[in-house]
Amino acid sequence: MIFNQRSHQRNSRIILIVCIVIGISISGYFVRQLIHRSILQPLETRAEIQAEFLEDVGMNAKNFSEVELNIEPFKRPDSAESVVLKDGEVIWDDFAERTRLQTVRQQLKDFPKDKVSSKVYLNGYVVYTPIEANDGTYQLVKYYKKSLFQDQLDDFYLWMAVIIFLILLLIYLVYRYMINFVTKPIEAINLAVEHIEDDQYQFEYIRGNLPVIDNLGTNISTLKQELKTKRGDLNASEQRLSLLMGHLNLGVVLISNSGKIELINSEAMQLLNIDIHTTQRSFQAVIKSYVLVDMINEALKTHQPLSNHIELYIPTSKFIDVNIIPFGKSPDEIESILVLLYDITQVRRLETVRTEFVANASHELRTPVTAIKGFAETLLDGALKQPELAEKFITIIANESNRLETIISDILELSRVEKKSEPMVVKPFEVVETVNNLIQFFYKQADKKHISISVDAERPVMMKADQHRIEQIFTNLIDNAINYSDVDSEVKINIEQVNNSVHFSVSDKGIGIPKADQERIFERFYRVDKGRSRNSGGTGLGLSIVRNLIMNMNGTIHVESEVGIGTTFHIKLPLE
């Protein structure tokens, strides 16, 4: 706040009191001047006349008694008391009280010696007049009682009261003018500053007649508008920062040089498993990872940036890329350190999956290639001369080549599905009819194991999607169901429309999938029974392709299975 209200009011009262005192002093000065001109000045003139007369008659100490008898003023005791002195000695006097005479004599040192002068003294007026005579300088001193001039003094005091009243009235009017034209604008400006401090910007200054105050009010109005604009910009920046920090997939922690947490975003709280208010708390009391705490302590101590990959176990295992950046006015004087946390668990998992994929793909490709190479070398070594053996080997080579082609085709198909490199051809079609047409291609394969395939649907279901992708999903699921089913079993397909989605299920009565393997069957090249999978001709990529196709169509898939009883895959897809 620029102005203090109470202090300002106190200062205004002090100014008013000072003005009143000055006004009264000025009034007293004018009254004293009036008394001097109206009373003392005539008395001084009269004393001068008497002094000149005494000089003209040739006054001296010897004839003074004769001279004074002829002076009319000295014969009026009710008018004044007089004394004539020479060299401090009384030559003549008519004072009724000797004490007063002695007091008057003592005060002569305060009068100038060479001119007529007067003073207010002893409840009266004293007039001093020098007289030049033949035998030296005499002093004529006259004392007049105030009571002799009481009527005049009463008039003077009345005038003094009137003048004081008029001066006080003028002071009051000036004070009110200052209140209205100076104090009120200042109070309005003061109130505006208080509102600005409270983020209220409704103040609008109305110009008056005082340029200095008007300039101040105008500047405050301009400042208000600028602060309002900057406050809006600051709020917008804070909102953007809050929005960015809240949606950033990067953990951010700002720690002061005293070890207090100044800022932490939701991602960092999630990564560090923090669910309490942490601001202004010590990072050592909040962060549960000793490795991360040691890194922060080292950065605070060395003032050097640090980076590392660490593993957290809060509450589960996570791999975190940690970057710590100290900053401040100088490298030797840091104010805070910025801790950036990035969850690389998925990256690590993808690296593992990629490594496993390369190893599995190499293994899967090496098997048919090894077979082709081995039987080709056998044929070259002389087996071609034995027609039956040669035909058998060539048949194996052809089968392994087909298998190799299937593996490569599935790998390329999985790559296209994961990358969504091929756009979907969306068009309406009837699902039940499509599935019934599709299972005809599996009758020959199913008949070899005496497996029946049935489709259960209460009514036709119209769906708007990529028909080829739907056929691809059922092809893989039906092929798996036949391959992993025992002889003389059945495969059931159920199709049902539920609100705006269609539910599919493909069930078999095969060997089943153990609980421990059910979460991994959709991984690439994952096999529950590796020997049986290869013998069945599978590549280990079918279910991975199915899952990615369903995800691309905004659907879901899950499996229910019991070992020795069978397996059911449940699929849910939107109608459009």
BELZILIN-V743390 format. One record per residue. N is the residue number from 1. OMEGA is omega in radians with two decimals (none if undefined). NEAR is the number of other C-alpha atoms within 10 Angstrom. D_FIRST is the distance of its C-alpha to the first C-alpha in whole Angstrom. Layout:
BEGIN
n:N omega:OMEGA near:NEAR d_first:D_FIRST
n:N omega:OMEGA near:NEAR d_first:D_FIRST
END
This chain:
BEGIN
n:1 omega:-3.10 near:12 d_first:0
n:2 omega:-3.09 near:11 d_first:4
n:3 omega:3.04 near:14 d_first:6
n:4 omega:-3.00 near:11 d_first:7
n:5 omega:-3.10 near:14 d_first:10
n:6 omega:3.13 near:9 d_first:13
n:7 omega:-3.14 near:10 d_first:12
n:8 omega:3.11 near:14 d_first:12
n:9 omega:3.11 near:12 d_first:15
n:10 omega:3.11 near:12 d_first:17
n:11 omega:3.13 near:12 d_first:17
n:12 omega:3.13 near:16 d_first:19
n:13 omega:3.13 near:13 d_first:21
n:14 omega:3.12 near:12 d_first:22
n:15 omega:3.12 near:13 d_first:23
n:16 omega:-3.14 near:17 d_first:25
n:17 omega:3.12 near:13 d_first:27
n:18 omega:3.13 near:12 d_first:27
n:19 omega:3.12 near:18 d_first:28
n:20 omega:3.13 near:19 d_first:31
n:21 omega:3.13 near:13 d_first:32
n:22 omega:3.14 near:15 d_first:33
n:23 omega:3.13 near:20 d_first:34
n:24 omega:3.12 near:19 d_first:37
n:25 omega:3.12 near:13 d_first:38
n:26 omega:3.12 near:15 d_first:39
n:27 omega:3.12 near:21 d_first:41
n:28 omega:3.13 near:17 d_first:42
n:29 omega:-3.13 near:13 d_first:43
n:30 omega:3.12 near:14 d_first:45
n:31 omega:3.11 near:19 d_first:47
n:32 omega:3.11 near:14 d_first:48
n:33 omega:-3.13 near:13 d_first:49
n:34 omega:3.10 near:16 d_first:51
n:35 omega:-3.12 near:16 d_first:53
n:36 omega:-3.09 near:17 d_first:54
n:37 omega:-3.05 near:12 d_first:55
n:38 omega:-3.06 near:14 d_first:57
n:39 omega:-3.00 near:15 d_first:58
n:40 omega:-3.09 near:21 d_first:58
n:41 omega:3.06 near:17 d_first:59
n:42 omega:3.12 near:12 d_first:62
n:43 omega:3.09 near:21 d_first:63
n:44 omega:3.13 near:20 d_first:63
n:45 omega:3.12 near:15 d_first:65
n:46 omega:3.12 near:14 d_first:68
n:47 omega:3.11 near:22 d_first:68
n:48 omega:-3.14 near:21 d_first:68
n:49 omega:3.13 near:13 d_first:71
n:50 omega:-3.14 near:19 d_first:73
n:51 omega:3.12 near:21 d_first:72
n:52 omega:3.13 near:15 d_first:74
n:53 omega:-3.13 near:15 d_first:77
n:54 omega:3.09 near:19 d_first:77
n:55 omega:-3.09 near:16 d_first:77
n:56 omega:-3.12 near:11 d_first:80
n:57 omega:3.09 near:12 d_first:82
n:58 omega:-3.09 near:15 d_first:82
n:59 omega:2.97 near:23 d_first:81
n:60 omega:-3.04 near:20 d_first:82
n:61 omega:-3.08 near:15 d_first:82
n:62 omega:-3.08 near:9 d_first:85
n:63 omega:-3.05 near:11 d_first:85
n:64 omega:-3.12 near:16 d_first:82
n:65 omega:3.10 near:13 d_first:83
n:66 omega:-3.10 near:10 d_first:85
n:67 omega:-3.04 near:15 d_first:83
n:68 omega:3.12 near:15 d_first:80
n:69 omega:-3.13 near:11 d_first:83
n:70 omega:-3.12 near:10 d_first:83
n:71 omega:-3.07 near:13 d_first:79
n:72 omega:-3.07 near:9 d_first:78
n:73 omega:-3.12 near:16 d_first:74
n:74 omega:3.14 near:19 d_first:75
n:75 omega:-3.12 near:14 d_first:78
n:76 omega:-3.10 near:11 d_first:75
n:77 omega:-3.13 near:12 d_first:73
n:78 omega:-3.09 near:10 d_first:71
n:79 omega:-3.11 near:14 d_first:69
n:80 omega:2.99 near:19 d_first:68
n:81 omega:-3.01 near:22 d_first:69
n:82 omega:3.05 near:21 d_first:70
n:83 omega:3.09 near:20 d_first:71
n:84 omega:-3.08 near:21 d_first:73
n:85 omega:3.01 near:19 d_first:72
n:86 omega:-3.11 near:18 d_first:74
n:87 omega:3.08 near:10 d_first:73
n:88 omega:-3.14 near:12 d_first:71
n:89 omega:-3.13 near:11 d_first:74
n:90 omega:3.08 near:14 d_first:74
n:91 omega:3.13 near:18 d_first:77
n:92 omega:3.05 near:16 d_first:77
n:93 omega:3.06 near:17 d_first:74
n:94 omega:3.12 near:17 d_first:74
n:95 omega:3.12 near:17 d_first:71
n:96 omega:-3.11 near:11 d_first:72
n:97 omega:-3.09 near:9 d_first:70
n:98 omega:3.14 near:11 d_first:71
n:99 omega:3.13 near:10 d_first:67
n:100 omega:3.12 near:13 d_first:65
n:101 omega:3.13 near:19 d_first:68
n:102 omega:3.13 near:11 d_first:67
n:103 omega:3.12 near:12 d_first:63
n:104 omega:3.13 near:18 d_first:63
n:105 omega:-3.14 near:16 d_first:65
n:106 omega:-3.09 near:11 d_first:63
n:107 omega:-3.11 near:12 d_first:60
n:108 omega:-3.13 near:15 d_first:62
n:109 omega:-3.13 near:9 d_first:61
n:110 omega:-3.11 near:8 d_first:57
n:111 omega:3.01 near:15 d_first:59
n:112 omega:-2.99 near:13 d_first:60
n:113 omega:-2.96 near:14 d_first:64
n:114 omega:-3.14 near:13 d_first:65
n:115 omega:3.12 near:11 d_first:63
n:116 omega:3.12 near:21 d_first:63
n:117 omega:-3.09 near:21 d_first:60
n:118 omega:3.11 near:20 d_first:58
n:119 omega:3.01 near:16 d_first:56
n:120 omega:-3.04 near:15 d_first:55
n:121 omega:3.07 near:15 d_first:56
n:122 omega:3.11 near:14 d_first:58
n:123 omega:3.12 near:10 d_first:57
n:124 omega:-3.09 near:14 d_first:59
n:125 omega:3.13 near:18 d_first:59
n:126 omega:-3.12 near:25 d_first:61
n:127 omega:-3.11 near:24 d_first:62
n:128 omega:-3.14 near:24 d_first:64
n:129 omega:3.06 near:27 d_first:66
n:130 omega:3.12 near:23 d_first:68
n:131 omega:3.12 near:23 d_first:72
n:132 omega:3.13 near:18 d_first:74
n:133 omega:-3.09 near:17 d_first:78
n:134 omega:-3.07 near:9 d_first:81
n:135 omega:3.07 near:11 d_first:81
n:136 omega:-3.10 near:12 d_first:77
n:137 omega:3.07 near:16 d_first:74
n:138 omega:3.09 near:24 d_first:73
n:139 omega:3.08 near:24 d_first:70
n:140 omega:-3.12 near:23 d_first:70
n:141 omega:-3.13 near:25 d_first:67
n:142 omega:3.13 near:25 d_first:66
n:143 omega:3.11 near:24 d_first:64
n:144 omega:3.08 near:22 d_first:63
n:145 omega:3.13 near:18 d_first:62
n:146 omega:-3.11 near:16 d_first:59
n:147 omega:3.11 near:11 d_first:61
n:148 omega:-3.08 near:13 d_first:63
n:149 omega:-3.02 near:12 d_first:60
n:150 omega:-3.14 near:11 d_first:58
n:151 omega:3.12 near:10 d_first:59
n:152 omega:-3.13 near:15 d_first:57
n:153 omega:3.11 near:17 d_first:54
n:154 omega:3.11 near:11 d_first:54
n:155 omega:3.14 near:11 d_first:53
n:156 omega:-3.13 near:17 d_first:51
n:157 omega:3.09 near:14 d_first:49
n:158 omega:3.10 near:12 d_first:49
n:159 omega:3.11 near:15 d_first:48
n:160 omega:3.12 near:20 d_first:45
n:161 omega:3.13 near:16 d_first:44
n:162 omega:-3.12 near:13 d_first:44
n:163 omega:3.12 near:19 d_first:42
n:164 omega:3.12 near:19 d_first:39
n:165 omega:-3.13 near:15 d_first:39
n:166 omega:3.13 near:14 d_first:38
n:167 omega:3.11 near:19 d_first:36
n:168 omega:3.09 near:19 d_first:34
n:169 omega:3.11 near:13 d_first:34
n:170 omega:3.12 near:14 d_first:33
n:171 omega:3.13 near:18 d_first:30
n:172 omega:3.13 near:15 d_first:29
n:173 omega:3.10 near:12 d_first:30
n:174 omega:3.12 near:14 d_first:28
n:175 omega:3.11 near:19 d_first:25
n:176 omega:3.10 near:13 d_first:25
n:177 omega:3.12 near:13 d_first:25
n:178 omega:3.13 near:14 d_first:22
n:179 omega:-3.06 near:15 d_first:20
n:180 omega:-2.99 near:12 d_first:21
n:181 omega:3.13 near:15 d_first:21
n:182 omega:-3.05 near:18 d_first:18
n:183 omega:-3.11 near:18 d_first:16
n:184 omega:3.05 near:13 d_first:16
n:185 omega:3.12 near:22 d_first:15
n:186 omega:3.10 near:21 d_first:12
n:187 omega:3.09 near:16 d_first:11
n:188 omega:3.10 near:16 d_first:12
n:189 omega:3.11 near:23 d_first:10
n:190 omega:3.11 near:19 d_first:7
n:191 omega:3.12 near:17 d_first:9
n:192 omega:3.13 near:24 d_first:9
n:193 omega:3.08 near:22 d_first:6
n:194 omega:3.12 near:15 d_first:6
n:195 omega:3.12 near:16 d_first:9
n:196 omega:3.10 near:20 d_first:9
n:197 omega:3.13 near:11 d_first:8
n:198 omega:3.13 near:9 d_first:11
n:199 omega:3.02 near:13 d_first:13
n:200 omega:-2.97 near:13 d_first:14
n:201 omega:-3.11 near:16 d_first:15
n:202 omega:-3.04 near:13 d_first:17
n:203 omega:3.04 near:18 d_first:15
n:204 omega:-3.04 near:16 d_first:17
n:205 omega:3.08 near:18 d_first:17
n:206 omega:-3.05 near:11 d_first:20
n:207 omega:3.10 near:13 d_first:21
n:208 omega:-3.09 near:12 d_first:22
n:209 omega:-3.14 near:9 d_first:24
n:210 omega:-3.05 near:12 d_first:22
n:211 omega:-3.08 near:10 d_first:22
n:212 omega:3.13 near:10 d_first:19
n:213 omega:3.13 near:18 d_first:17
n:214 omega:3.11 near:18 d_first:19
n:215 omega:3.11 near:12 d_first:18
n:216 omega:3.13 near:16 d_first:14
n:217 omega:3.12 near:24 d_first:14
n:218 omega:3.12 near:17 d_first:17
n:219 omega:3.10 near:13 d_first:15
n:220 omega:3.11 near:20 d_first:12
n:221 omega:3.11 near:21 d_first:15
n:222 omega:3.12 near:14 d_first:17
n:223 omega:3.11 near:14 d_first:14
n:224 omega:-3.13 near:22 d_first:14
n:225 omega:3.13 near:17 d_first:17
n:226 omega:3.12 near:12 d_first:18
n:227 omega:3.10 near:16 d_first:15
n:228 omega:3.12 near:17 d_first:17
n:229 omega:-3.12 near:12 d_first:20
n:230 omega:3.08 near:12 d_first:19
n:231 omega:3.07 near:13 d_first:18
n:232 omega:3.10 near:12 d_first:21
n:233 omega:-3.14 near:12 d_first:23
n:234 omega:3.11 near:13 d_first:22
n:235 omega:3.11 near:12 d_first:23
n:236 omega:3.12 near:12 d_first:26
n:237 omega:3.12 near:12 d_first:26
n:238 omega:3.11 near:12 d_first:26
n:239 omega:3.11 near:12 d_first:28
n:240 omega:3.12 near:12 d_first:31
n:241 omega:3.12 near:12 d_first:30
n:242 omega:3.12 near:13 d_first:30
n:243 omega:3.14 near:11 d_first:33
n:244 omega:-3.12 near:12 d_first:35
n:245 omega:-3.11 near:18 d_first:35
n:246 omega:-3.07 near:16 d_first:36
n:247 omega:3.12 near:12 d_first:39
n:248 omega:3.11 near:14 d_first:40
n:249 omega:3.13 near:15 d_first:43
n:250 omega:3.10 near:18 d_first:42
n:251 omega:-3.11 near:23 d_first:40
n:252 omega:3.09 near:21 d_first:37
n:253 omega:3.10 near:21 d_first:35
n:254 omega:-3.05 near:22 d_first:33
n:255 omega:3.11 near:25 d_first:33
n:256 omega:-3.13 near:19 d_first:31
n:257 omega:3.06 near:18 d_first:33
n:258 omega:3.09 near:11 d_first:32
n:259 omega:3.13 near:18 d_first:34
n:260 omega:3.09 near:18 d_first:32
n:261 omega:-3.13 near:21 d_first:32
n:262 omega:-3.10 near:16 d_first:29
n:263 omega:3.07 near:14 d_first:30
n:264 omega:-3.13 near:19 d_first:34
n:265 omega:-3.04 near:19 d_first:35
n:266 omega:-3.14 near:19 d_first:38
n:267 omega:3.10 near:22 d_first:41
n:268 omega:3.12 near:23 d_first:40
n:269 omega:3.12 near:19 d_first:40
n:270 omega:-3.13 near:12 d_first:43
n:271 omega:-3.08 near:19 d_first:45
n:272 omega:3.10 near:20 d_first:44
n:273 omega:3.13 near:16 d_first:44
n:274 omega:3.14 near:16 d_first:41
n:275 omega:3.12 near:10 d_first:40
n:276 omega:3.10 near:8 d_first:37
n:277 omega:-2.99 near:10 d_first:33
n:278 omega:-3.06 near:18 d_first:33
n:279 omega:-3.14 near:14 d_first:30
n:280 omega:3.01 near:13 d_first:29
n:281 omega:3.14 near:14 d_first:33
n:282 omega:-3.13 near:16 d_first:35
n:283 omega:-3.14 near:22 d_first:37
n:284 omega:3.13 near:17 d_first:40
n:285 omega:-3.05 near:10 d_first:40
n:286 omega:-3.07 near:18 d_first:40
n:287 omega:-3.04 near:17 d_first:42
n:288 omega:-3.14 near:16 d_first:46
n:289 omega:3.13 near:15 d_first:47
n:290 omega:-3.14 near:11 d_first:48
n:291 omega:3.14 near:12 d_first:49
n:292 omega:3.10 near:20 d_first:46
n:293 omega:3.12 near:16 d_first:44
n:294 omega:3.10 near:12 d_first:46
n:295 omega:3.14 near:19 d_first:45
n:296 omega:3.11 near:25 d_first:42
n:297 omega:3.12 near:14 d_first:42
n:298 omega:3.11 near:15 d_first:44
n:299 omega:3.10 near:19 d_first:42
n:300 omega:-3.10 near:23 d_first:39
n:301 omega:-3.04 near:10 d_first:42
n:302 omega:-3.09 near:13 d_first:43
n:303 omega:-3.12 near:21 d_first:40
n:304 omega:3.09 near:16 d_first:43
n:305 omega:-3.13 near:18 d_first:43
n:306 omega:3.04 near:16 d_first:46
n:307 omega:-3.12 near:14 d_first:47
n:308 omega:3.00 near:11 d_first:50
n:309 omega:-3.13 near:14 d_first:52
n:310 omega:3.11 near:14 d_first:52
n:311 omega:3.12 near:17 d_first:53
n:312 omega:3.12 near:18 d_first:51
n:313 omega:-3.08 near:12 d_first:53
n:314 omega:-0.18 near:15 d_first:50
n:315 omega:3.12 near:9 d_first:51
n:316 omega:-3.11 near:8 d_first:54
n:317 omega:3.10 near:10 d_first:55
n:318 omega:3.03 near:18 d_first:53
n:319 omega:-3.03 near:20 d_first:53
n:320 omega:2.99 near:20 d_first:49
n:321 omega:-3.04 near:17 d_first:49
n:322 omega:3.02 near:18 d_first:46
n:323 omega:-3.13 near:18 d_first:44
n:324 omega:-3.05 near:24 d_first:41
n:325 omega:3.03 near:18 d_first:39
n:326 omega:3.06 near:24 d_first:37
n:327 omega:-3.12 near:18 d_first:34
n:328 omega:-3.12 near:13 d_first:32
n:329 omega:3.14 near:8 d_first:31
n:330 omega:3.13 near:9 d_first:35
n:331 omega:-3.11 near:12 d_first:38
n:332 omega:-3.10 near:11 d_first:38
n:333 omega:-3.11 near:12 d_first:34
n:334 omega:3.11 near:16 d_first:33
n:335 omega:-3.11 near:16 d_first:30
n:336 omega:3.00 near:21 d_first:32
n:337 omega:-3.13 near:24 d_first:35
n:338 omega:-3.14 near:19 d_first:36
n:339 omega:3.13 near:23 d_first:39
n:340 omega:-3.08 near:18 d_first:41
n:341 omega:3.12 near:23 d_first:43
n:342 omega:-3.11 near:18 d_first:46
n:343 omega:-3.14 near:20 d_first:49
n:344 omega:3.13 near:16 d_first:52
n:345 omega:3.14 near:15 d_first:54
n:346 omega:3.11 near:11 d_first:55
n:347 omega:3.10 near:11 d_first:56
n:348 omega:3.13 near:13 d_first:58
n:349 omega:3.11 near:12 d_first:60
n:350 omega:3.09 near:13 d_first:61
n:351 omega:3.10 near:12 d_first:62
n:352 omega:3.12 near:12 d_first:64
n:353 omega:3.13 near:14 d_first:65
n:354 omega:3.13 near:13 d_first:66
n:355 omega:3.12 near:12 d_first:68
n:356 omega:3.14 near:15 d_first:70
n:357 omega:3.13 near:17 d_first:70
n:358 omega:-3.14 near:12 d_first:72
n:359 omega:-3.14 near:13 d_first:74
n:360 omega:3.13 near:16 d_first:75
n:361 omega:3.11 near:18 d_first:76
n:362 omega:-3.14 near:11 d_first:78
n:363 omega:-3.12 near:13 d_first:80
n:364 omega:3.13 near:19 d_first:80
n:365 omega:-3.10 near:18 d_first:82
n:366 omega:-3.09 near:13 d_first:84
n:367 omega:3.11 near:15 d_first:86
n:368 omega:3.13 near:21 d_first:87
n:369 omega:3.11 near:16 d_first:87
n:370 omega:3.13 near:12 d_first:89
n:371 omega:3.14 near:17 d_first:92
n:372 omega:-3.11 near:21 d_first:92
n:373 omega:-3.10 near:13 d_first:93
n:374 omega:-3.12 near:14 d_first:95
n:375 omega:3.09 near:18 d_first:97
n:376 omega:3.11 near:18 d_first:98
n:377 omega:3.11 near:12 d_first:99
n:378 omega:3.11 near:14 d_first:101
n:379 omega:-3.14 near:18 d_first:103
n:380 omega:-3.12 near:12 d_first:103
n:381 omega:3.06 near:10 d_first:105
n:382 omega:-3.12 near:10 d_first:108
n:383 omega:3.13 near:17 d_first:106
n:384 omega:-3.11 near:16 d_first:107
n:385 omega:3.10 near:11 d_first:111
n:386 omega:-2.99 near:10 d_first:110
n:387 omega:-3.09 near:10 d_first:110
n:388 omega:3.12 near:11 d_first:108
n:389 omega:-3.14 near:13 d_first:106
n:390 omega:-3.14 near:19 d_first:105
n:391 omega:3.13 near:14 d_first:104
n:392 omega:-3.12 near:12 d_first:102
n:393 omega:-3.14 near:21 d_first:100
n:394 omega:3.09 near:17 d_first:99
n:395 omega:3.11 near:12 d_first:98
n:396 omega:3.13 near:17 d_first:96
n:397 omega:3.14 near:20 d_first:95
n:398 omega:3.13 near:13 d_first:94
n:399 omega:3.13 near:16 d_first:92
n:400 omega:3.09 near:20 d_first:90
n:401 omega:3.09 near:16 d_first:89
n:402 omega:3.11 near:13 d_first:88
n:403 omega:3.11 near:21 d_first:86
n:404 omega:3.11 near:20 d_first:84
n:405 omega:3.13 near:14 d_first:84
n:406 omega:3.13 near:15 d_first:82
n:407 omega:-3.13 near:21 d_first:80
n:408 omega:3.13 near:16 d_first:79
n:409 omega:3.13 near:12 d_first:78
n:410 omega:3.10 near:18 d_first:76
n:411 omega:3.13 near:20 d_first:74
n:412 omega:3.13 near:12 d_first:74
n:413 omega:3.10 near:15 d_first:73
n:414 omega:3.12 near:20 d_first:70
n:415 omega:3.14 near:14 d_first:69
n:416 omega:-3.13 near:14 d_first:69
n:417 omega:-3.13 near:21 d_first:67
n:418 omega:-3.12 near:17 d_first:65
n:419 omega:-3.08 near:11 d_first:63
n:420 omega:-3.08 near:13 d_first:64
n:421 omega:3.13 near:9 d_first:66
n:422 omega:-3.14 near:9 d_first:68
n:423 omega:3.11 near:9 d_first:67
n:424 omega:3.08 near:14 d_first:68
n:425 omega:-3.03 near:11 d_first:70
n:426 omega:3.09 near:14 d_first:69
n:427 omega:3.14 near:11 d_first:71
n:428 omega:3.07 near:13 d_first:73
n:429 omega:-3.12 near:15 d_first:76
n:430 omega:-2.95 near:13 d_first:77
n:431 omega:-3.06 near:22 d_first:77
n:432 omega:3.12 near:22 d_first:80
n:433 omega:-3.13 near:13 d_first:82
n:434 omega:-3.11 near:14 d_first:81
n:435 omega:3.10 near:17 d_first:81
n:436 omega:3.10 near:14 d_first:84
n:437 omega:-3.06 near:11 d_first:85
n:438 omega:-3.03 near:16 d_first:84
n:439 omega:3.10 near:20 d_first:86
n:440 omega:3.14 near:12 d_first:89
n:441 omega:-3.11 near:11 d_first:88
n:442 omega:-3.10 near:16 d_first:88
n:443 omega:-3.11 near:14 d_first:91
n:444 omega:3.14 near:12 d_first:94
n:445 omega:-3.13 near:14 d_first:91
n:446 omega:-3.12 near:25 d_first:91
n:447 omega:3.14 near:14 d_first:95
n:448 omega:-3.12 near:11 d_first:95
n:449 omega:-3.14 near:16 d_first:94
n:450 omega:3.14 near:16 d_first:95
n:451 omega:3.09 near:22 d_first:91
n:452 omega:3.12 near:15 d_first:90
n:453 omega:-3.13 near:22 d_first:87
n:454 omega:3.12 near:13 d_first:86
n:455 omega:-3.12 near:17 d_first:83
n:456 omega:3.11 near:13 d_first:82
n:457 omega:-3.12 near:15 d_first:80
n:458 omega:-3.10 near:11 d_first:80
n:459 omega:3.10 near:10 d_first:80
n:460 omega:-3.14 near:13 d_first:79
n:461 omega:3.08 near:17 d_first:75
n:462 omega:-3.09 near:16 d_first:74
n:463 omega:3.11 near:22 d_first:71
n:464 omega:-3.07 near:15 d_first:69
n:465 omega:3.07 near:20 d_first:69
n:466 omega:-3.06 near:17 d_first:71
n:467 omega:-3.13 near:19 d_first:74
n:468 omega:3.13 near:12 d_first:75
n:469 omega:3.09 near:18 d_first:72
n:470 omega:3.11 near:18 d_first:73
n:471 omega:3.14 near:17 d_first:77
n:472 omega:3.11 near:15 d_first:76
n:473 omega:-3.11 near:20 d_first:74
n:474 omega:3.12 near:19 d_first:77
n:475 omega:-3.13 near:19 d_first:80
n:476 omega:-3.10 near:17 d_first:78
n:477 omega:3.13 near:20 d_first:78
n:478 omega:3.11 near:21 d_first:81
n:479 omega:3.09 near:17 d_first:83
n:480 omega:-3.11 near:19 d_first:81
n:481 omega:3.13 near:27 d_first:82
n:482 omega:-3.07 near:27 d_first:86
n:483 omega:-3.04 near:19 d_first:86
n:484 omega:3.08 near:18 d_first:84
n:485 omega:3.09 near:23 d_first:86
n:486 omega:3.11 near:18 d_first:90
n:487 omega:3.13 near:15 d_first:93
n:488 omega:3.07 near:13 d_first:94
n:489 omega:-3.11 near:16 d_first:90
n:490 omega:3.06 near:20 d_first:88
n:491 omega:-3.12 near:22 d_first:85
n:492 omega:3.10 near:17 d_first:83
n:493 omega:3.14 near:22 d_first:80
n:494 omega:3.13 near:16 d_first:78
n:495 omega:-3.09 near:21 d_first:76
n:496 omega:3.07 near:19 d_first:74
n:497 omega:3.11 near:20 d_first:71
n:498 omega:-3.09 near:11 d_first:68
n:499 omega:-3.09 near:8 d_first:66
n:500 omega:3.13 near:10 d_first:65
n:501 omega:3.10 near:15 d_first:66
n:502 omega:-3.12 near:20 d_first:69
n:503 omega:3.08 near:18 d_first:70
n:504 omega:2.94 near:18 d_first:73
n:505 omega:3.10 near:21 d_first:75
n:506 omega:-3.06 near:22 d_first:78
n:507 omega:3.04 near:22 d_first:80
n:508 omega:3.09 near:26 d_first:82
n:509 omega:-3.08 near:25 d_first:85
n:510 omega:-3.02 near:24 d_first:85
n:511 omega:-3.12 near:17 d_first:84
n:512 omega:-3.10 near:20 d_first:80
n:513 omega:3.09 near:20 d_first:77
n:514 omega:-3.14 near:13 d_first:76
n:515 omega:-3.09 near:12 d_first:73
n:516 omega:-3.08 near:9 d_first:72
n:517 omega:-3.02 near:12 d_first:72
n:518 omega:3.14 near:16 d_first:71
n:519 omega:-3.04 near:11 d_first:67
n:520 omega:-3.05 near:13 d_first:69
n:521 omega:3.13 near:19 d_first:72
n:522 omega:3.08 near:20 d_first:69
n:523 omega:-3.12 near:17 d_first:69
n:524 omega:3.09 near:22 d_first:71
n:525 omega:3.13 near:23 d_first:74
n:526 omega:-3.14 near:20 d_first:74
n:527 omega:3.07 near:19 d_first:77
n:528 omega:3.09 near:17 d_first:78
n:529 omega:-2.99 near:9 d_first:81
n:530 omega:-3.12 near:13 d_first:82
n:531 omega:-3.13 near:9 d_first:86
n:532 omega:-3.13 near:13 d_first:86
n:533 omega:-3.11 near:17 d_first:83
n:534 omega:3.14 near:15 d_first:85
n:535 omega:-3.14 near:9 d_first:88
n:536 omega:3.12 near:14 d_first:87
n:537 omega:-3.13 near:14 d_first:86
n:538 omega:3.14 near:20 d_first:82
n:539 omega:-3.07 near:23 d_first:80
n:540 omega:-3.11 near:25 d_first:77
n:541 omega:-3.04 near:21 d_first:74
n:542 omega:-3.12 near:25 d_first:75
n:543 omega:3.07 near:20 d_first:73
n:544 omega:3.08 near:21 d_first:70
n:545 omega:3.14 near:25 d_first:71
n:546 omega:-3.11 near:23 d_first:71
n:547 omega:-3.13 near:21 d_first:67
n:548 omega:3.09 near:21 d_first:66
n:549 omega:-3.14 near:21 d_first:67
n:550 omega:3.10 near:18 d_first:66
n:551 omega:3.11 near:15 d_first:63
n:552 omega:3.14 near:15 d_first:63
n:553 omega:3.10 near:18 d_first:64
n:554 omega:3.12 near:12 d_first:61
n:555 omega:3.13 near:17 d_first:63
n:556 omega:3.09 near:17 d_first:64
n:557 omega:3.00 near:16 d_first:67
n:558 omega:-3.02 near:14 d_first:68
n:559 omega:2.98 near:16 d_first:71
n:560 omega:-3.06 near:14 d_first:73
n:561 omega:3.01 near:20 d_first:76
n:562 omega:-3.10 near:16 d_first:78
n:563 omega:3.11 near:13 d_first:81
n:564 omega:-3.12 near:14 d_first:84
n:565 omega:3.12 near:13 d_first:83
n:566 omega:-3.05 near:20 d_first:81
n:567 omega:3.06 near:23 d_first:78
n:568 omega:3.04 near:21 d_first:76
n:569 omega:3.13 near:17 d_first:73
n:570 omega:-3.10 near:16 d_first:71
n:571 omega:3.06 near:19 d_first:69
n:572 omega:-3.12 near:20 d_first:67
n:573 omega:3.06 near:21 d_first:66
n:574 omega:3.13 near:18 d_first:64
n:575 omega:3.12 near:17 d_first:67
n:576 omega:none near:16 d_first:65
END
